[in-house]
Amino acid sequence: MNTTSIVLSLASLTTLILGLYAWRLTSSKPLIINMLFGSAGLLIAAYGFVAGNSSQMTVVIPFFITMLLTGRAVAISWRAYARGEKELLVPSSLVSGAAMACLAGTIIAYVNY
């Protein structure tokens, strides 16, 4: 296993753990679906690097997952501040943390592509 696959696998695990915790706080089905989709996508990209066929999709998939989670984090924090729902600040920071883990995986994947 190379460094890129390890970083992408750790980002996938981080996304899954933070997503489950954010889901327990909000009970939002779209949130957990996005997190599960993101975690699976990162594992697929990690497999692409391990299998040796690192095509453009092994870089594009983590990038799209990062964009998906960043958009979700911005939407949750916007709702927390615009509507005054301060209880959404913790799930927003959890999703932001997952997006930052995905960003780290995306950068490592791009550098090692």
QUIBELUR-V131370 format. One record per helix or strand of 3 or more residues. SS is the DSSP state (hx for helix, st for strand). FROM is the first residue (numbers start at 1). LEN is the number of residues. Records with the same first field share a line. If there is no record, write none. Layout:
# QUIBELUR-V131370
SS = FROM-LEN ; FROM-LEN
This chain:
# QUIBELUR-V131370
hx = 3-24 ; 29-23 ; 57-26 ; 88-24
